[in-house]
């Protein structure tokens, strides 16, 4: 071994030193890269997370827009309410908390657990509401025992208020909490879990205007999530104000006139198409949905045989009965197949093939002209002229008057009714049209169906001389400062091809329905206003006659749900029409005695007339 050669031990120590140096360099390089990643690449993200751990945003629900009538009278508002919620990150024993809460809320803890689970998609920091609109006594008890309820939170939120409860409920519709599915849809982009949205009626169709803009509170919290202080508040913006065409007082009077009866009514301004009142009975209280409807309350609504959830004014399709006779008369006069003065002898029936078609008056009306046919609702007169007229010309006239179509109102389930003709039957049943079907269509039976809204439109079009207006519910939309954002003007859909000389005798006959001693609608007579009207009866089922006597069962002998519907259409004043009305009372039997008095009360309210003596209704 050479004298200056490094010793093996020195070589090993040097190599060990070099390896340690390399390891140290590599370690510090890794550390530097990590610091670079944390500080430069992810610095903003971690700063945000740190901020979130220290702060929490709590949304503040925006009050929905208020709804007014045409005169600025409040119809739908908001009120403060107390909601019991839970902050999940503060709950250590979910079951025990819910059992404790259930005692104060008079609820089943399992039901509260279901509510919790349904809202599991809420963000972790977001309180889960368990029960809304608690009363003050419950609030005080919860506040007193809050130490036993860790994680419980009482929030003050705006709640939809319907001061008139069931009044116009089918128009307003109802609201409800947005669902997980709705939250994920494109339609509700920008919404947050827990927000309330319109689920039906105007609440749904005007959601864009009514929803408002939620605010939020920025809170500083401790490591356990408890609020330390409020850092910032952004106030919510209320929704837009909606002014309807409804007249609140007229709506209230129309609702009251029905009392406990089931049915519907529509009142129109004949010169603009504005809907002044629209009623469907029975109704429901939309506030039930705003606070959260119970299973028992829901079952009571859906099992009610009078269908309180159905908007009958626009979706109830009924045979129009004798209220359809103006259509037949106008079509016949326009076609020139009859004159107003021509007498047709009513002997109580006509025979077509092997079938008899009876008049409601078994002994017949005798020689009858148009005036008498409308006034006393003679069926035979209309049977005879329908055979001269044919179904096609009758159907054309019906459509010109607004029947057999919908009007695209901002509501749910508006129906088009049905005006049949030969093409419809061929497409629907693959069969030919028969004369017997024309005869019964002439008196508004058979396949013919119409909604109360369509009957009101038909009556308004006759009243104003043939102008078919678009029925409208929304008059104006304004922001919270009162600035108008949208305003609806009257819209003419078309002019019915009816000359005044054709309309005049029909309108004269309608006047006599109320103002002649033998008129079927004289129960609606008013001393100070001349009313023009038509009564109607819509057959629910064909009541069998006694084979020996030929007599039908008396109304009292017929089961309630098999009794005929009662109809009444009218306009007033006859000489200068302002409003048109259509009323249907389900199973009310006779239009003159059941639906007519309701129309009379509506007219008394509209014209500010004190209730006067009634004339007894004649038989239809």
C-alpha positions in Angstrom: 0.0 0.0 0.0 1.4 3.5 -1.0 2.3 5.9 1.9 -0.2 8.7 0.7 -3.0 6.4 -0.4 -6.3 7.1 1.6 -7.2 4.7 4.2 -10.3 2.5 3.6 -12.0 4.0 6.7 -11.5 7.5 5.3 -13.1 6.5 2.0 -16.2 5.0 3.7 -16.6 8.2 5.9 -16.3 10.4 2.8 -18.9 8.4 0.9 -21.2 8.4 3.9 -20.9 12.1 4.1 -21.7 12.6 0.5 -24.8 10.3 0.8 -26.0 12.3 3.7 -25.4 15.6 1.8 -27.4 14.2 -1.2 -30.2 13.1 1.1 -30.3 16.5 2.8 -30.4 18.2 -0.5 -33.2 15.9 -1.7 -35.2 16.4 1.5 -34.9 20.2 1.3 -35.8 20.1 -2.4 -38.9 18.2 -1.6 -39.7 20.6 1.3 -39.2 23.6 -1.0 -41.5 22.0 -3.7 -44.1 21.3 -1.1 -44.0 24.8 0.2 -44.2 26.1 -3.4 -47.2 23.9 -4.0 -48.9 25.0 -0.8 -48.1 28.7 -1.0 -48.2 29.3 -4.8 -50.4 26.7 -6.4 -52.9 26.0 -3.6 -52.5 29.1 -1.4 -55.7 30.8 -2.5 -57.7 27.5 -2.0 -56.3 26.9 1.5 -56.8 30.5 2.4 -60.5 30.1 1.4 -60.8 26.9 3.4 -59.3 28.6 6.4 -61.7 31.4 6.1 -64.6 29.0 5.9 -63.6 27.3 9.0 -63.7 30.6 10.8 -66.8 32.0 9.1 -70.1 30.8 7.9 -72.7 32.2 5.5 -76.3 31.9 6.6 -78.8 32.6 3.9 -81.7 35.0 4.6 -84.9 34.0 2.8 -86.4 36.7 0.5 -90.1 37.6 1.0 -92.1 36.5 -2.0 -93.8 39.3 -4.0 -97.2 40.4 -2.8 -100.3 39.9 -4.9 -103.0 42.6 -5.1 -106.4 42.9 -6.8 -107.1 45.4 -9.6 -107.8 48.2 -7.1 -104.6 47.6 -5.0 -106.3 45.5 -2.3 -104.0 43.0 -0.8 -104.7 39.4 -1.6 -101.5 37.4 -0.8 -98.8 38.6 1.7 -96.0 37.4 3.9 -95.7 37.3 7.6 -92.8 36.4 10.0 -92.8 32.9 11.4 -90.6 30.8 13.7 -89.0 27.7 12.3 -87.3 25.0 14.4 -84.1 23.9 12.6 -81.0 21.8 13.6 -77.3 22.4 12.9 -76.0 18.9 12.2 -72.4 19.6 13.1 -73.4 20.5 16.6 -75.6 17.4 17.1 -73.8 14.5 18.9 -76.8 12.3 19.6 -79.4 12.7 16.8 -82.0 10.3 18.2 -82.0 11.8 21.6 -82.3 15.3 20.2 -85.2 14.4 18.0 -87.0 12.6 20.9 -86.5 15.7 23.1 -87.7 18.0 20.3 -90.7 15.8 19.5 -92.0 16.3 23.0 -92.1 20.0 22.7 -93.4 20.0 19.1 -96.1 17.4 19.8 -94.7 15.2 17.0 -93.5 11.7 16.5 -89.7 11.7 16.6 -89.6 9.3 13.7 -91.5 11.8 11.6 -89.0 14.4 12.5 -86.2 11.9 11.5 -87.9 11.5 8.1 -87.9 15.3 7.6 -84.2 15.3 8.5 -83.4 12.5 6.1 -85.3 14.1 3.2 -83.1 17.2 3.6 -79.8 15.3 3.9 -78.7 17.0 0.6 -78.5 20.3 2.3 -74.9 21.7 2.7 -73.4 20.7 6.1 -73.3 24.3 7.3 -77.0 24.9 6.4 -79.6 24.4 9.2 -82.2 21.8 8.4 -85.7 23.0 9.1 -87.8 20.4 11.0 -91.0 22.3 11.8 -92.3 25.6 10.5 -94.6 28.2 12.0 -94.5 27.1 15.6 -96.7 29.0 18.0 -95.4 31.4 20.7 -96.0 29.0 23.6 -93.9 26.3 21.9 -91.3 28.9 21.1 -91.0 29.9 24.8 -90.8 26.3 25.9 -88.0 25.6 23.4 -86.1 28.7 24.4 -86.4 27.8 28.1 -85.0 24.2 27.5 -82.5 25.1 24.8 -79.6 23.7 26.9 -81.2 20.2 26.6 -81.4 20.6 22.9 -77.8 21.0 21.5 -77.9 21.8 17.8 -81.4 23.2 17.8 -81.8 26.6 16.1 -84.9 28.8 15.9 -85.0 30.9 12.7 -87.4 33.7 11.9 -88.5 33.4 8.2 -91.1 35.1 6.0 -94.0 32.8 5.5 -96.6 33.1 2.8 -99.9 34.5 4.2 -103.3 34.2 2.6 -105.5 36.6 4.6 -108.7 35.2 3.0 -107.7 31.6 3.4 -109.6 29.5 0.8 -110.6 32.5 -1.3 -109.2 32.2 -4.9 -107.0 29.4 -3.7 -107.1 27.7 -7.1 -105.8 30.9 -8.7 -103.0 31.5 -6.3 -101.9 27.8 -6.1 -99.4 26.9 -3.4 -95.7 27.0 -2.6 -93.4 24.4 -1.1 -89.7 23.7 -0.4 -87.6 23.0 -3.5 -86.9 19.3 -3.9 -83.5 17.7 -4.5 -84.6 16.8 -8.1 -85.8 20.4 -8.8 -82.6 21.7 -7.3 -80.6 19.7 -9.8 -82.7 20.8 -12.8 -81.7 23.6 -15.2 -84.9 25.4 -14.5 -83.9 26.2 -10.9 -80.3 27.1 -11.4 -79.2 29.6 -8.8 -81.7 28.3 -6.2 -80.4 27.0 -2.9 -81.6 24.1 -0.7 -84.4 25.1 1.6 -85.8 27.8 -0.6 -89.6 27.8 -1.3 -90.9 27.9 -4.9 -94.3 28.1 -6.5 -95.7 24.6 -7.0 -99.0 25.4 -8.7 -101.2 28.3 -9.9 -100.0 31.8 -10.1 -97.3 31.1 -7.5 -95.8 28.6 -10.0 -96.4 30.5 -13.2 -95.2 33.8 -11.9 -92.2 32.3 -10.0 -89.7 34.4 -11.9 -91.4 37.6 -10.6 -92.4 36.5 -7.2 -89.3 34.7 -5.9 -87.2 37.7 -4.8 -83.4 37.4 -4.1 -82.1 35.8 -0.9 -79.7 37.7 1.3 -77.1 36.3 3.7 -75.4 36.8 7.0 -71.6 36.3 7.3 -70.8 35.0 10.8 -67.6 34.3 12.7 -67.7 30.9 14.4 -65.5 29.0 16.8 -64.0 25.5 16.2 -67.3 23.9 17.3 -69.3 26.0 14.8 -70.9 28.3 17.4 -71.6 31.8 16.4 -69.2 34.4 17.8 -70.2 37.5 16.0 -71.9 38.8 12.8 -69.4 40.1 10.3 -71.6 41.2 7.4 -75.2 41.3 6.3 -76.6 41.4 2.8 -80.4 42.1 3.0 -82.7 40.1 0.8 -84.7 41.7 -2.0 -88.4 41.0 -2.0 -90.1 39.6 -5.1 -92.1 41.7 -7.5 -95.7 42.9 -6.8 -98.4 41.4 -9.0 -101.7 43.2 -9.6 -104.4 40.9 -10.8 -107.6 41.7 -12.8 -109.6 40.3 -9.9 -111.9 42.5 -7.9 -111.4 41.4 -4.3 -114.9 42.4 -3.1 -116.6 40.7 -6.1 -114.4 37.6 -5.5 -115.5 37.5 -1.8 -119.1 37.9 -2.7 -119.0 35.2 -5.3 -117.3 32.8 -2.9 -119.9 33.6 -0.2 -122.8 33.1 -2.6 -121.9 29.4 -3.1 -122.1 28.8 0.6 -121.6 25.0 1.0 -122.4 24.1 -2.6 -119.9 22.6 -5.0 -119.3 24.2 -8.4 -117.6 27.1 -10.1 -118.2 30.7 -11.3 -116.4 33.1 -13.6 -117.1 36.8 -13.9 -115.7 38.7 -16.9 -115.4 42.3 -18.0 -117.2 42.1 -21.4 -115.2 45.0 -22.9 -111.7 43.8 -22.0 -111.7 40.1 -21.1 -110.5 40.9 -17.6 -111.4 38.1 -15.1 -113.1 40.0 -12.3 -113.8 36.9 -10.2 -113.1 33.2 -10.6 -114.3 30.6 -8.0 -114.0 26.9 -7.7 -115.8 25.2 -4.7 -114.9 23.6 -2.5 -111.4 24.9 -2.1 -108.4 24.4 0.1 -106.3 26.6 2.3 -102.9 27.3 0.6 -101.4 28.2 3.9 -101.4 24.4 4.7 -98.8 24.0 2.1 -96.8 27.0 3.1 -96.2 25.7 6.6 -96.0 22.0 5.5 -99.1 20.0 5.0 -99.5 16.9 7.2 -100.3 13.4 5.8 -103.8 13.5 7.4 -104.5 16.9 5.9 -103.4 15.8 2.4 -105.5 12.6 2.6 -108.5 14.6 3.6 -108.1 16.8 0.5 -107.5 14.0 -2.1 -110.3 11.8 -0.7 -112.9 14.5 -0.7 -115.5 13.4 -3.4 -116.1 17.1 -4.2 -112.4 17.4 -5.3 -111.3 20.6 -3.5 -107.9 20.6 -5.3 -109.5 20.9 -8.8 -109.7 24.3 -10.4 -113.2 23.6 -11.8 -113.6 27.1 -13.3 -110.9 26.2 -16.0 -110.6 22.4 -15.8 -114.1 21.3 -15.0 -115.7 20.1 -18.3 -119.5 20.0 -18.2 -122.2 19.5 -20.7 -123.4 23.2 -21.1 -127.0 22.1 -21.4 -129.5 24.8 -22.4 -126.9 27.6 -22.0 -125.6 26.3 -25.4 -128.9 27.2 -27.1 -127.7 30.7 -28.0 -125.0 29.0 -30.1 -127.6 27.0 -32.0 -129.9 30.0 -32.4 -127.2 32.3 -33.7 -125.9 29.6 -36.1 -129.4 29.0 -37.4 -130.2 32.7 -37.9 -126.9 33.3 -39.6 -127.5 30.4 -41.9 -131.0 31.6 -42.7 -132.6 28.3 -41.8 -135.1 30.0 -39.5 -136.4 33.5 -38.8 -137.0 35.0 -35.4 -140.7 34.9 -35.8 -141.2 31.5 -37.4 -143.4 29.3 -35.2 -142.5 25.7 -34.6 -145.1 23.6 -32.8 -143.7 21.9 -29.7 -145.8 18.8 -28.8 -143.4 17.7 -26.1 -141.2 15.5 -28.4 -140.0 14.8 -31.9 -139.4 11.3 -33.3 -136.3 10.5 -35.3 -136.2 6.9 -36.6 -137.2 4.7 -33.7 -136.2 7.2 -31.0 -138.2 10.0 -29.3 -136.4 13.2 -28.3 -138.4 14.8 -25.5 -138.8 18.4 -24.5 -138.4 19.1 -20.7 -142.1 20.1 -20.8 -143.9 16.9 -21.3 -147.1 18.6 -22.6 -145.1 20.7 -25.0 -144.9 24.5 -25.4 -147.3 24.7 -28.4 -146.5 27.2 -31.2 -143.0 28.6 -30.3 -140.8 31.3 -31.9 -137.2 32.1 -31.1 -138.1 34.5 -28.3 -140.3 31.9 -26.5 -137.8 29.1 -27.2 -135.1 30.9 -25.4 -137.3 32.4 -22.7 -138.9 29.0 -21.8 -136.0 26.9 -22.9 -138.1 24.8 -25.4 -136.0 21.8 -26.5 -138.2 20.9 -29.5 -137.7 24.2 -31.2 -133.9 23.6 -31.1 -134.2 20.0 -32.1 -136.1 21.1 -35.3 -133.8 23.9 -36.4 -130.7 21.7 -35.7 -131.9 19.2 -38.3 -132.1 22.1 -40.8 -128.7 23.5 -39.6 -126.4 20.4 -39.3 -123.6 19.9 -36.8 -120.9 21.6 -38.9 -122.4 25.1 -38.9 -123.3 24.7 -35.2 -119.8 23.8 -34.3 -118.3 26.6 -36.3 -120.5 29.1 -34.4 -119.5 27.6 -31.1 -115.8 28.0 -31.8 -116.3 31.6 -32.9 -117.8 32.3 -29.5 -114.8 30.9 -27.7 -115.9 27.3 -27.0 -113.7 24.3 -27.6 -110.4 26.0 -26.9 -108.1 27.0 -24.0 -106.8 30.5 -23.4 -103.3 29.9 -22.0 -103.9 31.4 -18.6 -101.0 31.3 -16.2 -102.7 28.4 -14.3 -102.5 24.6 -14.3 -104.6 22.1 -16.2 -106.8 24.4 -18.2 -109.1 22.3 -20.4 -110.3 22.9 -23.9 -113.7 21.4 -23.6 -115.2 19.7 -26.7 -117.1 20.9 -29.7 -117.8 17.8 -31.8 -118.3 17.6 -35.5 -118.1 14.9 -38.2 -114.3 14.9 -38.5 -113.9 14.7 -34.7 -116.1 11.7 -34.5 -114.5 9.9 -37.4 -111.0 10.4 -35.9 -112.2 9.6 -32.4 -114.5 6.6 -33.0 -114.0 5.8 -36.7 -117.7 6.2 -37.2 -120.2 8.4 -39.1 -122.1 11.3 -37.5 -125.9 10.7 -36.9 -128.8 13.1 -36.9 -129.7 12.1 -33.4 -126.3 13.4 -32.2 -127.0 16.7 -33.9 -130.3 17.0 -32.1 -128.9 16.5 -28.6 -125.8 18.7 -29.4 -128.3 21.5 -30.2 -129.3 21.6 -26.5 -125.7 21.3 -25.2 -125.8 17.6 -24.4 -124.2 14.5 -26.0 -120.5 15.0 -26.7 -120.5 18.8 -26.1 -118.4 19.9 -23.1 -117.4 23.3 -21.9 -115.7 24.9 -18.9 -117.2 27.7 -16.8 -114.6 30.0 -18.2 -115.5 29.2 -21.8 -119.2 29.8 -21.0 -118.4 33.2 -19.5 -116.3 34.0 -22.6 -119.2 32.9 -24.9 -121.6 35.1 -23.0 -119.3 38.1 -23.0 -118.8 37.7 -26.8 -122.6 37.7 -27.3 -122.9 40.7 -25.0 -120.4 42.9 -26.6 -121.5 42.3 -30.1 -119.1 39.6 -31.2 -115.6 40.6 -30.0 -113.7 37.6 -28.5 -111.3 39.0 -25.9 -108.4 37.0 -24.4 -109.4 36.4 -20.7 -106.7 37.8 -18.5 -105.8 37.4 -14.9 -102.6 39.5 -14.5 -103.0 43.3 -15.0 -99.6 44.7 -14.0 -96.3 43.6 -12.4 -94.2 46.2 -10.5 -90.9 46.2 -8.6 -90.8 47.0 -4.9 -90.5 50.7 -5.6 -93.8 50.6 -7.6 -92.2 50.9 -11.0 -94.2 49.1 -13.6 -92.2 46.2 -15.3 -95.0 44.7 -17.3 -98.6 45.7 -18.1 -101.2 43.7 -20.0 -103.5 45.5 -22.4 -106.8 43.9 -23.7 -106.2 41.5 -26.5 -108.8 40.8 -29.2 -108.5 37.2 -30.4 -111.0 37.6 -33.2 -114.3 39.0 -34.3 -117.1 36.5 -34.5 -118.9 36.8 -37.8 -122.3 37.8 -36.4 -124.2 40.7 -37.6 -126.2 42.9 -35.2 -129.5 41.8 -36.9 -128.6 38.2 -36.0 -127.6 39.0 -32.4 -130.5 41.3 -31.6 -133.3 38.7 -31.4 -131.1 36.3 -29.4 -130.2 39.0 -26.9 -133.9 39.9 -26.7 -134.7 36.3 -25.8 -132.1 36.3 -23.1 -133.6 39.4 -21.6 -136.9 37.7 -21.4 -135.4 34.7 -19.6 -135.1 37.0 -16.5 -137.6 39.7 -17.1 -140.7 37.8 -18.5 -143.2 36.2 -16.1 -142.6 32.8 -17.7 -138.8 33.2 -18.0 -136.8 30.3 -16.5 -134.3 32.7 -14.9 -136.6 35.2 -13.2 -135.2 34.3 -9.8 -132.3 36.5 -10.8 -134.4 39.5 -11.6 -133.2 42.9 -10.3 -135.3 46.0 -10.0 -132.5 48.5 -11.0 -130.5 46.6 -13.6 -131.8 44.7 -16.7 -130.2 41.3 -16.9 -130.0 39.0 -19.9 -129.4 35.4 -19.2 -129.9 31.7 -20.0 -130.6 28.8 -17.6 -129.3 25.3 -18.1 -129.4 21.8 -16.8 -126.6 19.4 -17.5 -127.5 15.7 -17.3 -125.0 13.7 -15.1 -126.6 10.4 -15.9 -129.8 9.5 -17.7 -132.5 9.0 -15.1 -134.7 6.1 -16.1 -138.4 6.8 -16.3 -141.1 4.6 -14.7 -142.1 2.2 -17.5 -145.8 2.5 -16.6 -146.3 6.2 -15.7 -143.5 7.6 -17.9 -142.6 9.9 -15.0 -139.0 10.5 -13.9 -138.0 10.2 -10.3 -138.4 13.4 -8.3 -135.2 15.2 -7.4 -135.5 14.0 -3.8 -135.6 10.4 -4.9 -132.3 10.7 -6.9 -129.0 10.2 -5.2 -127.1 13.4 -4.8 -124.2 12.5 -7.0 -126.6 11.4 -9.8 -128.5 14.7 -9.8 -128.2 17.1 -12.8 -125.8 20.0 -12.7 -127.4 23.5 -12.7 -126.0 26.3 -15.0 -126.7 30.0 -15.4 -125.0 32.4 -17.8 -125.8 36.2 -17.8 -124.7 39.6 -18.8 -125.7 43.1 -17.5 -126.9 45.7 -18.0 -128.7 44.3 -21.1 -128.7 47.7 -22.8 -125.0 48.5 -22.2 -123.2 45.3 -21.1 -120.4 45.5 -18.5 -120.0 42.1 -17.1 -120.7 38.5 -18.0 -121.2 35.6 -15.6 -121.2 31.8 -15.8 -122.2 29.8 -12.8 -122.4 26.0 -12.4 -123.7 24.3 -9.3 -122.8 20.6 -9.3 -125.8 18.4 -8.7 -127.9 21.6 -8.2 -130.7 20.3 -10.5 -132.1 23.5 -12.1 -130.2 26.5 -13.3 -132.9 29.0 -12.5 -133.3 27.9 -8.8 -129.8 26.9 -7.9 -127.3 28.8 -10.1 -129.4 31.8 -10.8 -129.5 33.1 -7.2 -125.7 33.0 -7.1 -125.5 35.1 -10.2 -128.0 37.5 -8.7 -125.8 38.0 -5.6 -122.8 38.6 -7.8 -124.7 41.2 -9.8 -126.0 42.9 -6.6 -122.4 43.2 -5.4 -121.1 44.5 -8.7 -123.8 47.1 -9.1 -123.9 47.9 -5.4 -127.6 47.0 -5.2 -129.2 46.1 -1.9 -130.8 42.6 -1.9 -134.4 42.8 -3.1 -137.4 40.5 -3.4 -137.0 37.4 -5.5 -139.3 36.0 -8.1 -139.8 32.3 -8.0 -138.1 30.4 -10.8 -140.1 28.7 -13.5 -139.5 25.2 -14.5 -137.0 24.7 -17.2 
